[in-house]
Amino acid sequence: MVDEERFSQFPLFSALPQSEIRHLTSSLQTRYVKQGVLLFEEGEEGENYFILLDGEVEIFKALGTGDERLLGVRQAGSFLGEMSLFSPDNRHTASVKARTPVRLLEMTKDDLERLLARRPKFALELMRTLSQRLDESEDLTIRDLRRKNRELIKAYKELEAAQALLIEQERLKRELELARQIQESILPRVLPGIPCFDFGAKIEPMAQVGGDFYDFIHLDENKIAIVVGDVSDHGVPAALFMALTVTLLRAESQRLDNPGDVLRTVNHHLLGMNETGMFVTIFYGLLDCAKREFRYARAGHEPPILMTLNGENIPFEYSAGQLIGILQDPVLDEGTLSLTPDSVLLLFSDGVTEANDQDGVLFGQGRLKTALQIRCHHSAQDICDHIWDELQAYRGETVQHDDVTIVTVKVL
């Protein structure tokens, strides 16, 4: 039997209410593993995660090879196997072996997703734990490399500066690769398959990771929430803030039916978690497939484009909308669009319209509408790919200065 009081003292779970502690300790399955037994191996597929109740486990990279490395020892209270969440193919990134006899609670992917939906703030604690482990791993890597440098310094003094540079580059490369995996795992892997609708999506960060995101959130058989967002700044900080925002949006969309209420509630959560001054623009739309009705709330994001398959622009009224994450009560642009058959709705980030050529001239909405008109009769995904190709051709040799996200909804 699991001691609830002791479980609640584990750092990762200490912020959870007692009711949640009681639910986890009573609903999750207990497992016992003998000393020396592998819980899972690096590269192995897995969708189960473990909470270590008693004993110790060892974390290895390249176990059983000449490059084997002990990354650390985890004790009671640790969360194991969570890195497979952020691997595109759900594969474990390290091997875990029981250093002593251990007792664990086993959590499935569905268990974890339900926990995040019930307790959105737990996502932040999980992110902090992952960041801490990354720091520990990096510290260990740096110590190993420094030790090797000391062994080689007598023979390779002339390479000392170059070696230090290579160490830093390798560290940054690993950080960015992990951040990229986190971001890709959060984005939808499969686009919705709904009769009479065709969906397309494309995202291209300016660097290895970025702050743009999109999402398709299935609410019931006839309703789906469609989201496009753009976090301020770029790189790893933006990717982490994006992950937090997406988690909150998914949780609140299941609870609230009004798009404006969803964004206002997410804004309230972000204000309580945001100490960096970052913000996010969001277009959140609720598509009723049966009625072909699209209710939306826009928080400082680019207005969408609505067009017939004949290439005729369908105008609609919209107002100013303020971004979320830093304002107590942002003003949102809220409205409803009627998506008639043979129409196409284009959602995008400002990385599309603000892309510039070698002379600094912006791509703009005019060129975007032309690119959409050319491909109106093609599939929704082909429209997204075509717009991206047009952007690349327009930029030429100019460096991409912002993330690009394109989402297309085509009514058949």
Buried (B, 14 or more C-beta within 10 A) or exposed (E): EBEBEEBBEBEBBEEBEEEBBBBBBEEBEEBEBEEEEBBBBBEEEBEBBBBBBEBBBBBBBEBEEEEEBEBBEBEBBBBBBBBBBBBEEBBBBBBBBBBBBBBBBBBEBEBBBBBBBEBBBBBBBBBEBBEEBBEEBBEBBBEEBEEEBEEEEEEEEEEEEEBEEEBEEEBEEBBBEBBBBBBBBBBBEEBBEBEEBBBBBBBBBBBBBBBBBBBBBEBEEEBBBBBBBBBBBBBBBBBBBBBBBBBBBBBBBBEBEEBBBBBBBBBBBBEEBBEEEBBBBBBBBBBBBEEBBBBBBBBBBBBBBBBBBEBEEBEEEBEEBBBBBBBEEBEBBBBEBEBEEEBBBBBBBBBBBBBBBEEEEBBBBEBBBEBBBBBBBBBBBBBBBBBBEBBBEBBEEBEBEBBBBBBBBBBE
